[in-house]
Amino acid sequence: MGTPMPNTPTCSSGKAWKSRALAVGVSLLALTALGQTLSPDEVRISSRPYQPQSQVLRAESRLVRIGAVVRDNKGRIVPGLKREDFAIYDDGKQQSLSSFSVEHRQVFDASGAVVPPASTQPNAQSSAQPRPRYVALYFDDLNTEFGEMRHVQLAAENFLRTGIGPNDRIALFTASGLQTVSFTPNAPEIISAVEELKFHGRAIKSSGCPRITPYDAYVISTEPNPPITREVPGMPSPSEGSPTYQAVLTEAIKCNCADTGNFGDGGTCAANQRQVIVAESRQIWDSVRQMSLDTLNSLQAAVDFLADRPGERVLVLASSGFLAGTLEDQVDSILSDALHAGIVINSLDAKGLVTYTETEDRNDGAYQAVYRAQSFGQSMMTLTAAMVDFAVGTGGRFFHNRNDLAAGYYSLAAAPETEYLLGFVPGKEKFNAKFHKLKVIVSAPGKFNVQARPGYFAPTKETKESNEPTPEVKIDAEVRGSDERSDFPLSVNERRVTASNGGRELSVQTRVDIQKLPFDRKEDRRVDMLTFVIALFDPQGKMVAGKEAQMQFALKPESFERFSKSGISGAMSLEAPPGSYRLRVVVEEALHNEMSATSQQVQIQ
């Protein structure tokens, strides 16, 4: 199954996957529970090189940071730009850049092949340290029906197999809320969940003739129409309500009144059809509106969850579209929260390239056929209006009218190979809790399209940043420290071993006594999560190697009992040049954020 155990603690660590210097290797042995047999759903294990959370982001709390991706007129990423090539405008007033750096990443195309890096200008500026990226894949399984959902699944799976970068953590959310996977670097876990996606909506349509589509129902129910008591002399005139209402009423009279002989003089059949159309339209629209509201509510929850992640935050919304008319307040709330949190929302239209055909309308009369053809484009635009608003409003992209959805996921979810990181400090008068519009311009010769955040919310002068450190910052502080800490029993054993490349490794085994841990009880399972960090520091206090791992537990009673007696043990290895080091081991428990830490001197020969 791709979904976690109910209420299983989610991985909260924001550490980036980061290669160490060439002289220092980090063995990627997975953390393992020793001497125990567990079923696959009882423990989830992941490990990665440890990199402390960047302190640069905390250096200036007033700094407004902008990630800008520059493309040429053919949509290709433009590398090699310099500080002087950019201009930032805050509410139309040009600002001085306080910071500038460039982030380069290795990227892949839809076939999984490495994209060769574009040539850069000589003496280009150094790359910035890659930031951790949190990518939330949101699947609208209430409005994306079976065939289109299958295309989305295949495209997403293709991206997940080859497109995830070393700093990426991926999560999965659905409109129905029936499948959720928290942020993880483990692509197979997300792929497994994507494979199980299904359409959970309701196929809503009229019961017979006239045919009332969800879009028809929306228009008829939300736009003024003639009173239902008004007599209709034959067919409706152009002045009688919206074109949608006219087309549906014309079809209804043709289907249901032609044989009664009482519609030409405005008889009761025509009046009855008015009542039927309005009542059925309202019934259809009520159901459609509720599904759209459910979609927006779950999307809001995904934005709220993503907002707490440190680093770059991206949400990819895949949907065939949903009618968000009369739900503008909910759309605006999502946009506002995304902007406050610096979340970019990219939208992918699961319908692909759609063209109008008369297959379904071949039995309609001329009036109805003309209406269907003319309203087709408007109905498609209305279905995706909220998706466009989310993308445009947060500085994201809208991928539509294309069938290569795999390329769409690489375009929207994969990290761009070159991103420019700009920053400026606004004047004190800007700190007024209002939204300020931003515009980034490239002054270098040529035509460019700049993708960047459209604005920012400034805090008031009275607003103070929270002094409560995040769990990641707390772990970083303990790793850098040297004092012993014992919120729960912890023991460490280390030994020197030979690495596969012939070098020397330090194997570190850590044992935790779980009897002192606050495991939570969910149904028949004991759930908690442990984060392990080991690091080597040279005599000057510089970290030369580090590794981090998580164990997420959903233990059965018999497994919990065994571990209560034996403890939980795990092993990780670090490779470093010969010398004397200080080994620092930190273990954090997720439910109550308890922590134990210890240090010891080690020698690698």
N, C-alpha and C positions, 0 to 999 in steps of 0.2 A: 504494500500500500504506500502511496505517496504522501498521505497525510499523517501528521504526528499523533501520538496518543493524546486523548482529550486532556487539555490543560497541562500538557508537558511543558516544563520551563523552556523558554526559547533562548537561543544563544544571544547574549547581549554584548558580546565582545565586539569592539570596533576596530580591531587591529588589522592592518593591511598585510597582505602577503607580500613579502619584500625580500629580494635576494641580498645576501650579505656581500662583502667585498670578496674579490677573487681569492685572496689568501686565506679566507675563512670559509669552511663549508658547514652546512647544517644538514644533518641526516634527517630525512623525512620518514623515519619509522613511525608508524601510527602508534598512538597510545593504546595499550591493550590491558584488559582485565586479566590478571594472571591466575592460572590454576582453577578457573571456573568455566562451566559450560552454560551459555546463555542463549536463549532464543533471539533471533534478529531484532524483534521489536522491544527488547528489554533495555538495550543500550545502543546509543548512536555515538560514534567516535569520529572526531575530525582533528587534524593537526596542521600546523603551518609555521613558518618562521615567525618569530616574535619581533614586532617593530613597535616601539612606544608611540603613542598617539602624538602627532606633530604638535609642538608647542608654538609653532609659528601662528596658527590660527587663533591663539589666545593673546598674542602680543599686543594687539590693538583692538579693543572691543568696539570702537567706533568705526573701524574700517569696513567699508562696503566692498564686498568681493564679488567679482563677476567672472564666470567662466564663459569664454567666447570661442565658438567654432566658426571658422571662416571658410566659405566655399566660393568657388568661381562660378561663372555663368553656366557651367556644365554640371554643377553639383559636386565637384571634386574638392576635397579638403586642401586648403592652401597652407603650406608650411613656410618657414623662413621669415615671417614678419617680425618686425622689431618694435620696440617700445614707441618710437616716434611715429610709427605707422598708425597708431590708434588714437582716437579721441572719444572721450566719454562726456555725455551731456546729461545733467541732472535737472529735470524740469526745464529743459531748453538751455541751460547755462553750462558752458564747458567747464570741466573739472581737471585739476592736475592729478596725474597718476601718482599714487603713493607707492604702489608695488606693481611689478611686472615679472612674470616668469612664463615658461612654456613647459607643458607636459606632453611627452611623447610616449606612445604606447604601441605595442605590437598588436596588429589587428588581423582578422581573418575575413575571407569572403564567404558567400553562402555555400560554397563547396568545401569549406574547411581549410582551404589553402591560405598560407601566410601572404598578406598583401605587402609587396615590396614597399619600403618607405620611400616617400617622395623625396626628391633631392632638395636639400636645404641650401640656403645661401652661405657663403663662406663666413667664418667667424660668427655663426649664429649663437644666440645666447644659450646658456646651459639649461638643461631640462630641470623642471621642478621635481621634487620628490612626488611620486604618484600618490594620489589620495585614495583612501578606501572608497569604493563605489557600492551603493546599495540600490539594487534594481528590483522593483516590485512588478511582477508580471500579473496583470489583472485580466481575467477572462470573464466576459459577460455571458454566462451560461443561461441567462434568462431570456435573452433576445437574439442569441446566435444559434440558429437551428442546426440540425444534424449535419447536413452536407458542408455548410460553411464552417461549423465547429471542427470538422475533420481536417479541413484545409489549414485552419489555424493551428491545430495540434501538430501536424506534420512540420509546419514552418517553425513553430516554437521549439520542437524537439531537435530540429536541425541546428538551430542557433545554440541550444543548450549543450549539444555535443561538442561543438567546435568554437563557439564564439565567446565563451566566458574568459575574461582576463584574470590574471593572478591576484588582482586587488578587488575582484567582484564578489559580492554576496548576493544571492538571488532568493527571492521569496515568491510565493504563489498565493493569489487571492482570487476568489470567485464571487460573482454577483449573488449567487444563491447562498453563499457562506458554507456550503457543504464540503468544500475542500480548501484547506489552508496549510501552507508549509512556511515556517518562519525562515528568516534569513540564514542562508547556509552557503558555503563554497562547494557543497557536494552536489554536482550536477546530476548524477544518477537519481538522487532523491527527488529532485524537481521533475526530471523526465518521467519517473514513475507516476507522479501525481498528474502530469499533463496527459499521459496515456489514458488515464481514467476519467478525463473530463467528458461530461455528457450535457445534453440540452435538458435543462430543468424548468424551462418556461412552459407556458400554455399556448397552444396554437389557437389564436383567437380570430374568429371570422364570423360573418353573418350566417344565418341558418339556411338561407335560400336566396331567392330573387326578391329584392335587388341585392347585388353583391356590395357589401359595405366593408371596406378595408379599414385597418386601424387608423390610417391617415384620414380616410373619409370621416370616421367616427370622431376623430379629434377636431377636425374643421367644423363639422356640423354641431358638435357639442359646445364649442368655444366661440363660435361666431354667431351673430344675430341672424335669425331666419324668420320668414313670415309666420304670423300666428297660425296655429294648426287648425283654427276654425274658418280660415279664409277659403272661399270656394275657388276652385281651379277650373277655369273654362278651357278644357282640353289640356294641352301640354303647358308647362310653366313658361312664363315669359322671362326674358333676360333680367328683368328687374326683381325677380322673386328670389332673394337670398343669394348665397355664394354660388359660384359655378359648381362647386362640389355638391351642394344641396340640389341644385337644378338637375345635375346629371343623375344622381341617385333617385330623385323623384320621378324623372322621366322614365328611367328603367323600371321603377316600381309600377308605374301606371301601365306601361307597355306589357309587363309580365302579368299583372293581376287584375287589370280593369278592362282590357281590350275585349273580352268576351261578355262583359256585363251589360254593355250598352248604356251605361250611366255615367261615363266619364267625360263625354263630349260636352255635356251641359253643366259640368261642375257638380256631379252627383256625389253620393256618399262614399263611393269606392275611393275616389281621389282623396277625399278628406281623411278617410281611414288610413290610407297609405302615408299621409303626413304623420299621423300619430305613430304608426309602426316605425317609420324611419327615425323619428326623434327618440322614441323609447329604446330601440335597438342600438342606435348610435351611442346613447348615454351608457347603456349597459356595456358595450364594447369598450368605450373610452374609460369607464371606471376600472375595468380589468387591466387595460393597457397602462393607464396612469399608475396603478398600484405597482405593476412590475417595474415601471420606470423609477418610481419612488424607492422600491427595494434596491434597485441598481445603484442609485445615488447614495443611499444610506450605507451600503457596503463599500462603495468607493470612498466615502468620507472616512469610514473606519480604516481603510487601507492607507489613506493619506495621513491620518492621525498616527498610525503605527510607524509609518516611514519617517515621519517628522522627528522621531526620537533618535534616529540613527546618526552617528557622527560621520562626516565626510560628504561625498557627492551623493545626491538622492534623485533617483529617476523612477517614474512610474510609467509603464507601458500599458495602455488601455486597448484591448482587442475586443471589438464589438461589431455587430452588423448594424448598430444604430438603435436608438431608442427615442421615443417621443417625450421630450422634457418640457413641452409647453405647459404653462401654469406652475412649473416647478423651478422658476427662475431663482427663487430665494435659496433653494438647496444648491443649485449650480454655483451661485455667487459665493455661498459659504465654503464650498470645496475650493474654489479659486482663491479666495482670501486666505484660507489656511495653507494652501500650497505655496502661495507667495510669501507668507510669513515665514514658512519653514525652508524656503529656497528649493522647493521640489519642482522639477521639470516633469510635466506630463506630456508624453508622446502618445498619439492616437493612431490606431491601425484599423482601417475599415475592412472587416472580415468578408464583405461581399465581393471584394476584388473589383474587376472591371464589369460594370453592369450596363446593359443596353436594353432599351425598351423593345418589346415584341408584342404583337397583337394576338398571341396565342390564346390568352385568357379572355380576350375581348372580341373574338370573332363573331359571337352571337349578339353583341351589342348593336344598338342602332348607331346612326352616323353621329348624332349629338354626343352620345356617351363615348364613342371611340375617339372623337376629337378631344373631349375632355381628358380622357385617360392619357392620351399622348402628350397633351399640353401640361398636365399636372404631374407627369412622371418625374421630371427634374426637380420640381419644387418639393415633392414628397421625399425624394432622396436627400435633398438638402436639409429638410426639417428633421429627418431621422438622425443625421450626423451633426446637427447644429451644436449640441452640447459638447461633442467630441472636438469639434473645431474650436469652440470657446476655450476648452481646457488647454489645448495645444498652443493656440495663439496667446492666451492670457498668461501662460507660465514660461513662454520662450521655447516651447517645444515644437514638434513637427507633426503634421497630419499626413499619413501615408494612405492614399486612396486611389481609386480608379486604376489599380494595377493588380494583376493576378499573381505576381511573384512575391507572395507573402513572406517567403524565406528571406528574400532580400530586404523586405520591410523590417523584419526583426533585427537583422544586422544593422540596418540604418537607424533604428530607434532605440535598441537595447544595448548594442555593443559600444564600448568606449571609443570615441574618435581617436584616430592615430595622432592628431595634433590638436591641443586645446590651449588657448592663451588665457592665463590667469591674471586678471587686472584688478586693481584695488584703488580706492580713493577715500579720503576722509571728508565727509560733507561738513558744511558750516554748522555752527551751533543752532542757527535758526531753523535747520532742517529737522531737528529732533522734536517733532510735534505730533507723533503718532499717526501722521497721515501717509497716504501712499504717494510715493514720488516716482515719476516716470523716468526711465533710463533709456538712453540710446547710445549704441556703440557704432562708431563709424571708422572705416579703414580708409586712410587717405592715400595709400599707395596706388600707383597707376593700375588701372584695370577696373572691371566691374565685379563687385563682391556681394555676397549675401552673408550677413552676420547673424548667427543664432546665439542669443544671450538673454538673460533674464530681463523682463520688460520693466521692472521697477522694484522698489523695496519699501517696506514699512519702517519708519524710524521710530524709536521709542521716545517717550516724553522725557524731559529733563529730570523728572522725578523718578523715572524707571531705573531700577538698579538690577544689574545682572545677578542671577542666582549664584550664591557662593557655594551651593551644594555640589560637590564634584560628582561626575558620573562614575559608574563602576569601572569603566576603562581607565579613568584618571586615577582612581584609588589603587588599581592594580599596578599601574605605572609607578606610582609613588612608592609602593611596597617593594617593587623590583629594584628601584634605585636606592632604597634604604638598606640598612645593615642590621637593624634591631630584630630580635626574635619576637615573633607574634604567635600566640597559641589560642585562637578561638576554638579550635578542635585539635585532637591529637594528630601529629604529623611526624613521620620518620623518613629519612633519606639515606639511601646507600648508593655509592658510586664506585665504578671500576673502569679501568682503561681497557679498551678493546681495539682490534685492528679493523679499520673501515674497508669497504669493498675496493676502494681505490688504493689501498696500501697505506693510507695515512692512519693517524691515531685518533680514536674517538673516545669521548667520555660518555659512558652509559650511566644514566641516572634513573634509579628506581625509587618511586615515591609511594608511600603507603599511608592511607587515610583511615582512621577509625570512624566508621559511619554511625556508630551508636550515639555519637554526640552531635550528629547532623540533624537538622529539622526537616527530614523528608516529609512531604505532604502525601496524604492518602487520597487517591482518585480512583473511585470504583474499587477494583481489587488490586490496584498497583500502588507502589511507593515511588513518587516522582521527585526529582531534584536534578540539578546540574552542577558539575564541578569544572572549573577552569584551572588548568595547570600551566604555570610558566616557569621555565628554567633558563638561566642566563649566566654567561661567563664574563667577568670583568677583569681587565688587566690591572697591574699595580698602580696605574695612573687613574683608575676608576672608569675607564672607557669600556663600554660593552662591546665585546668582540664576537659574540654568538648568542643566539637566543631562540627558543622555540616555545610555542603555545599550543595547547590542545584542550578540547572540551569533551566531556563525557555527559551525555544526556540520558538519564535513567527513567525507566518505567518498569520497576522490578516487580516480579511476581512474589507472593509471600514466601515461597520456599527459597528463592534466590536472595531476597532481603535477609532472611534468617541466616543463610550461609555467610553472606558478606558481613553481617553483624558480628560473626565470630572470627572471621579471617581478616576483615578489613578489605579495602579496595586498593589494589596496587596497579601501577602503570609504569612503563619504561619509555624513556626518550633518550636520544643520543645527540651529542654535539661534537662537531669536529673543529679543532683549532690548532694553530701552530704550537710546537713545544714551548713550555713556559709555565710560570706560576700564575694561578688565577683564583679569583674568589667566585665560588659557585653560589648563586642565589636561587632559591626555590620558593615559589609562592603558589598557594592553592586558594581559590575563592569558591565559596558556596553561593548559589544563585538566589535561593528563596529569601534568606535573611541577610545576604551580603556579608556573611562571616568570612574570616580570612585567617590563614596561618602562613607563617613565613620563617625561613631559616637560612643561615649562611654557613659556609665552611670553605677552608682553603684546600685547593686541589693542585696537583702537578700533572702536566701532560708531557711525556718524554717521547 
